[in-house]
Amino acid sequence: MTKRGTGSKKIVRTFTALPRELEMLTTLARYHGFSKSAMITSLIRKEFWRIFPAGTESVKPEPGARIRGESS
C-alpha cells in the first residue's frame, strides 16, 4: 500500500489479543504516555535486550552501549 504523493510505502501490521489483553495494553500505554504501538515496541525492545544483552549476529548494540558482564 502506498501513500499518495509521498512515494513511501505504508506498512500495516496487526496482532491478535483478547479483550482483556487489549485493555491491559491500553492501560499500560496510557500510564507511560505511549501509543499502544509504541508500548508494544518498548516491551519487545526491553525483553530482547534482557535475553540478548550483547545482541545477536544481525542485531548489534548501539555504539557506546554498556553490556552487562563486559568491562569498560
C-alpha positions, 0 to 999 in steps of 0.5 A: 500500500502506498501513500499518495504523493509521498512515494513511501510505502505504508506498512500495516501490521496487526496482532491478535489479543483478547479483550482483556489483553487489549485493555491491559495494553491500553492501560499500560500505554496510557500510564507511560504516555505511549501509543499502544504501538509504541508500548508494544515496541518498548516491551519487545525492545526491553525483553530482547535486550534482557535475553540478548544483552550483547545482541545477536549476529544481525542485531548489534548494540548501539555504539557506546552501549554498556553490556552487562558482564563486559568491562569498560 
